[in-house]
Amino acid sequence: KIKSIGGAEKVLDKGNIYKYIVGRFTSFSEAESKKSEVIKKGFTDAFIYALKDGERIRIKEALKLLNE
């Protein structure tokens, strides 16, 4: 099922749990669009998260940084 999305990267998260990352985006609208596509393919627990300097940050903070 994940192969139908394209560009999914399998990443070891904690212990023996894997997560899939689908894309890196420079705009929130691009990320939302991809998230919608992923959900339509059956991955209803898809979400968007942001990184700064390799650390996870709040979406609100990321949006602020994008608008600067």
N, CA and C atoms as an extended XYZ file, in Angstrom:
204
Properties=species:S:1:pos:R:3:atomname:S:1:resname:S:1:resid:I:1 pbc="F F F"
N         0.817       -1.194        0.000 N   LYS     1
C         0.000        0.000        0.000 CA  LYS     1
C         0.867        1.266        0.000 C   LYS     1
N         1.924        1.282        0.784 N   ILE     2
C         2.783        2.460        0.891 CA  ILE     2
C         3.465        2.777       -0.437 C   ILE     2
N         3.741        1.758       -1.231 N   LYS     3
C         4.400        1.972       -2.528 CA  LYS     3
C         3.535        2.794       -3.475 C   LYS     3
N         2.232        2.767       -3.293 N   SER     4
C         1.338        3.523       -4.168 CA  SER     4
C         1.468        5.029       -3.968 C   SER     4
N         2.062        5.443       -2.868 N   ILE     5
C         2.225        6.870       -2.587 CA  ILE     5
C         3.446        7.426       -3.309 C   ILE     5
N         4.511        6.674       -3.319 N   GLY     6
C         5.733        7.124       -3.978 CA  GLY     6
C         6.538        8.074       -3.105 C   GLY     6
N         7.825        7.840       -3.054 N   GLY     7
C         8.720        8.698       -2.286 CA  GLY     7
C         8.691        8.488       -0.790 C   GLY     7
N         8.045        7.437       -0.326 N   ALA     8
C         7.977        7.178        1.114 CA  ALA     8
C         9.317        6.643        1.605 C   ALA     8
N         9.765        7.183        2.711 N   GLU     9
C        11.039        6.787        3.314 CA  GLU     9
C        10.749        6.064        4.628 C   GLU     9
N        11.210        4.815        4.753 N   LYS    10
C        11.017        4.021        5.968 CA  LYS    10
C        12.106        4.387        6.963 C   LYS    10
N        11.682        4.762        8.184 N   VAL    11
C        12.624        5.199        9.210 CA  VAL    11
C        12.342        4.443       10.505 C   VAL    11
N        13.392        3.884       11.120 N   LEU    12
C        13.244        3.229       12.418 CA  LEU    12
C        12.994        4.299       13.458 C   LEU    12
N        11.907        4.171       14.202 N   ASP    13
C        11.524        5.194       15.175 CA  ASP    13
C        11.978        4.817       16.575 C   ASP    13
N        11.264        3.903       17.218 N   LYS    14
C        11.611        3.491       18.583 CA  LYS    14
C        11.587        1.979       18.653 C   LYS    14
N        12.651        1.413       19.153 N   GLY    15
C        12.722       -0.042       19.265 CA  GLY    15
C        12.636       -0.680       17.902 C   GLY    15
N        11.559       -1.415       17.665 N   ASN    16
C        11.368       -2.062       16.363 CA  ASN    16
C        10.154       -1.482       15.619 C   ASN    16
N         9.806       -0.256       15.936 N   ILE    17
C         8.687        0.442       15.299 CA  ILE    17
C         9.218        1.303       14.158 C   ILE    17
N         8.572        1.207       13.021 N   TYR    18
C         8.964        2.013       11.871 CA  TYR    18
C         7.900        3.052       11.568 C   TYR    18
N         8.334        4.176       11.033 N   LYS    19
C         7.408        5.175       10.527 CA  LYS    19
C         7.822        5.484        9.092 C   LYS    19
N         6.911        6.040        8.351 N   TYR    20
C         7.177        6.407        6.966 CA  TYR    20
C         7.059        7.911        6.816 C   TYR    20
N         8.045        8.492        6.190 N   ILE    21
C         8.043        9.924        5.915 CA  ILE    21
C         7.842       10.088        4.414 C   ILE    21
N         6.887       10.927        4.060 N   VAL    22
C         6.567       11.137        2.651 CA  VAL    22
C         6.801       12.604        2.311 C   VAL    22
N         7.989       12.893        1.857 N   GLY    23
C         8.297       14.232        1.367 CA  GLY    23
C         8.779       15.229        2.401 C   GLY    23
N         9.447       16.219        1.857 N   ARG    24
C         9.889       17.368        2.634 CA  ARG    24
C         9.426       18.579        1.856 C   ARG    24
N         8.742       19.486        2.518 N   PHE    25
C         8.085       20.582        1.832 CA  PHE    25
C         8.525       21.929        2.398 C   PHE    25
N         8.464       22.935        1.558 N   THR    26
C         8.831       24.283        1.991 CA  THR    26
C         7.611       25.163        2.180 C   THR    26
N         6.420       24.601        1.960 N   SER    27
C         5.199       25.351        2.237 CA  SER    27
C         4.196       24.434        2.923 C   SER    27
N         3.395       25.033        3.782 N   PHE    28
C         2.397       24.266        4.519 CA  PHE    28
C         1.323       23.737        3.578 C   PHE    28
N         0.971       24.502        2.553 N   SER    29
C        -0.062       24.055        1.618 CA  SER    29
C         0.376       22.808        0.844 C   SER    29
N         1.662       22.731        0.484 N   GLU    30
C         2.183       21.522       -0.177 CA  GLU    30
C         2.072       20.318        0.753 C   GLU    30
N         2.442       20.526        2.013 N   ALA    31
C         2.385       19.446        2.999 CA  ALA    31
C         0.947       18.993        3.228 C   ALA    31
N         0.008       19.937        3.315 N   GLU    32
C        -1.400       19.585        3.505 CA  GLU    32
C        -1.936       18.788        2.318 C   GLU    32
N        -1.541       19.185        1.126 N   SER    33
C        -1.972       18.493       -0.082 CA  SER    33
C        -1.495       17.038       -0.083 C   SER    33
N        -0.248       16.831        0.253 N   LYS    34
C         0.313       15.469        0.307 CA  LYS    34
C        -0.349       14.665        1.410 C   LYS    34
N        -0.600       15.301        2.553 N   LYS    35
C        -1.265       14.614        3.664 CA  LYS    35
C        -2.645       14.126        3.219 C   LYS    35
N        -3.386       14.962        2.514 N   SER    36
C        -4.709       14.574        2.016 CA  SER    36
C        -4.610       13.374        1.082 C   SER    36
N        -3.610       13.396        0.214 N   GLU    37
C        -3.392       12.278       -0.714 CA  GLU    37
C        -3.111       10.985        0.055 C   GLU    37
N        -2.266       11.071        1.067 N   VAL    38
C        -1.895        9.905        1.874 CA  VAL    38
C        -3.122        9.355        2.610 C   VAL    38
N        -3.937       10.248        3.159 N   ILE    39
C        -5.149        9.816        3.869 CA  ILE    39
C        -6.109        9.124        2.912 C   ILE    39
N        -6.265        9.663        1.704 N   LYS    40
C        -7.156        9.043        0.704 CA  LYS    40
C        -6.692        7.641        0.331 C   LYS    40
N        -5.397        7.375        0.470 N   LYS    41
C        -4.855        6.043        0.148 CA  LYS    41
C        -4.990        5.066        1.319 C   LYS    41
N        -5.592        5.530        2.426 N   GLY    42
C        -5.888        4.634        3.535 CA  GLY    42
C        -5.062        4.822        4.793 C   GLY    42
N        -4.154        5.781        4.800 N   PHE    43
C        -3.321        6.020        5.984 CA  PHE    43
C        -3.935        7.162        6.794 C   PHE    43
N        -4.999        6.827        7.519 N   THR    44
C        -5.797        7.851        8.200 CA  THR    44
C        -5.095        8.515        9.379 C   THR    44
N        -3.989        7.962        9.832 N   ASP    45
C        -3.263        8.554       10.953 CA  ASP    45
C        -2.096        9.429       10.478 C   ASP    45
N        -2.149        9.866        9.233 N   ALA    46
C        -1.091       10.728        8.680 CA  ALA    46
C        -1.132       12.097        9.365 C   ALA    46
N         0.025       12.695        9.504 N   PHE    47
C         0.105       14.030       10.098 CA  PHE    47
C         1.305       14.775        9.546 C   PHE    47
N         1.313       16.067        9.811 N   ILE    48
C         2.397       16.948        9.372 CA  ILE    48
C         3.215       17.326       10.601 C   ILE    48
N         4.527       17.315       10.443 N   TYR    49
C         5.368       17.837       11.520 CA  TYR    49
C         6.496       18.646       10.905 C   TYR    49
N         7.070       19.511       11.722 N   ALA    50
C         8.105       20.421       11.239 CA  ALA    50
C         9.400       20.200       12.007 C   ALA    50
N        10.507       20.424       11.309 N   LEU    51
C        11.832       20.324       11.916 CA  LEU    51
C        12.581       21.635       11.732 C   LEU    51
N        13.379       21.963       12.724 N   LYS    52
C        14.313       23.085       12.631 CA  LYS    52
C        15.612       22.615       13.249 C   LYS    52
N        16.671       22.669       12.462 N   ASP    53
C        17.988       22.214       12.924 CA  ASP    53
C        17.935       20.772       13.449 C   ASP    53
N        17.128       19.939       12.782 N   GLY    54
C        17.028       18.541       13.157 CA  GLY    54
C        16.133       18.246       14.347 C   GLY    54
N        15.528       19.269       14.924 N   GLU    55
C        14.649       19.095       16.081 CA  GLU    55
C        13.209       19.394       15.684 C   GLU    55
N        12.304       18.630       16.239 N   ARG    56
C        10.887       18.839       15.953 CA  ARG    56
C        10.401       20.122       16.620 C   ARG    56
N         9.641       20.914       15.866 N   ILE    57
C         9.072       22.149       16.406 CA  ILE    57
C         7.570       22.169       16.130 C   ILE    57
N         6.860       23.069       16.816 N   ARG    58
C         5.423       23.201       16.615 CA  ARG    58
C         5.139       23.776       15.231 C   ARG    58
N         4.039       23.363       14.652 N   ILE    59
C         3.636       23.850       13.337 CA  ILE    59
C         3.480       25.372       13.372 C   ILE    59
N         2.921       25.878       14.441 N   LYS    60
C         2.726       27.329       14.591 CA  LYS    60
C         4.063       28.062       14.462 C   LYS    60
N         5.096       27.538       15.091 N   GLU    61
C         6.434       28.136       15.014 CA  GLU    61
C         6.994       28.025       13.598 C   GLU    61
N         6.775       26.884       12.960 N   ALA    62
C         7.267       26.681       11.589 CA  ALA    62
C         6.594       27.661       10.628 C   ALA    62
N         5.303       27.869       10.789 N   LEU    63
C         4.584       28.804        9.935 CA  LEU    63
C         5.113       30.232       10.118 C   LEU    63
N         5.414       30.562       11.343 N   LYS    64
C         5.983       31.884       11.638 CA  LYS    64
C         7.321       32.032       10.941 C   LYS    64
N         8.167       31.017       11.003 N   LEU    65
C         9.484       31.051       10.349 CA  LEU    65
C         9.349       31.136        8.828 C   LEU    65
N         8.372       30.459        8.263 N   LEU    66
C         8.147       30.503        6.827 CA  LEU    66
C         7.743       31.900        6.358 C   LEU    66
N         7.033       32.628        7.221 N   ASN    67
C         6.539       33.955        6.851 CA  ASN    67
C         7.552       35.064        7.078 C   ASN    67
N         8.698       34.747        7.660 N   GLU    68
C         9.724       35.768        7.913 CA  GLU    68
C        10.517       36.071        6.672 C   GLU    68
